[in-house]
Amino acid sequence: MVQFSTNKLRISSGMRPTGQLHLGHVVGALKKWVALQDQYQSFHFIADWHALTSDYADTSKINDYRIEMMIDWLSAGLDPQKSVLFVQSAVPEHAELHLILSMITPLGWLERVPTYKEQQQNVADKDLGNYGFLGYPVLQAADILMYKANAVPVGEDQVPHVELTREIGRRFNTLYKETFPEPQALLTQVPRLPGLDGRKMSKSYNNDISLSDSPEKIWKKIKGMMTDPARKRRHDPGNPDVCPVYSYHKIYSSEETKQVVQRDCRTAKIGCIDCKNWVSTSLVKDLTPLLDSRKKYVSRKGDIQDIIKDGNNRAAEVAKETMQEVRQAVKFSG
Ligand code: SF4
């Protein structure tokens, strides 16, 4: 029998299994989730239905991606004894709640979500003109409200989605019955890790450092990374505050190194290659324990299946309770 702590606040958050994770996932989500798992009753799901919104045409690898993602999560330190780690599509109640919430969500709310237009403009290699893509914030709302989450650990760009979830939950509570608490965005003070070109790190922008990259490949990518655009030649002074490489220093380098970069970039005393070499070395060092742990989990795929199954059962237990309440609220029970 699964025990759920009654005195801990809940969080819910997922990740789309669309291939190998990158460093943005580790810094932007996984490290936060690991830090929060003692404090909150955490529900984390592999958002495979969300993956379909953009990757519906080829689902041949989705099963491998699910397993790989769970391996990455465990390697990063998520503990299945503390957090409920599961696969979204294994809990079909998510789809039912999504359907009901989609009925009460005005179209205008979805059309004004900033990531909707931003992604349609930036993602050139996929068709995002589908109904599912417009509606994915409603599915997100279902994922969050299902577990009556009090908070959602997100990056700045996802804050509008949490706001929308609150609006949808509020509308449900007003139309039918007080059912859902209002989740708050939980922004933690981790500096943003941009992609190699300074934009948000994303596989679809081809600007990511993947967890499968070798140290040599990481160095090659960082070597080619965008810097302060005003620093065109070696003797031009630069400004670390506008340089994406410095954003990496903020996360991976010692205080001493950061001070050296802040001082000597501005006088052109150091070159960008040295600066990039320092950050690449400390990044690889930081990543090594995760990659070592990953190797161990890869050889235990049977255990991973068991962990997923157990997480699915624990999530379903809560989801079934919530859906009973929801059906009663909308008079669709019995
Ligand atoms: S020295 Fe470092 S911080 Fe300065 S512009 Fe070059 S890469 Fe960026």
Residues whose N, C-alpha, C, O or C-beta is under 5 A from the ligand:
A	BS01	SF4	T227 D228 R231 G238 N239 P240 C243 V245 Y246 C265 I270 G271 C272 C275
